[in-house]
């Protein structure tokens, strides 16, 4: 699972030290937070 999440974070441009898309909740698992009430999301860099 860690390998898959690492690869997915890399593709999304998500920083593991300060995750935005995929967060690891200790004792719970992985969490993908919902957008805020205004629908704001961080833009993913184009490659």
Order of alpha helices (4+ residues) and beta strands (2+ residues): alpha-beta-beta
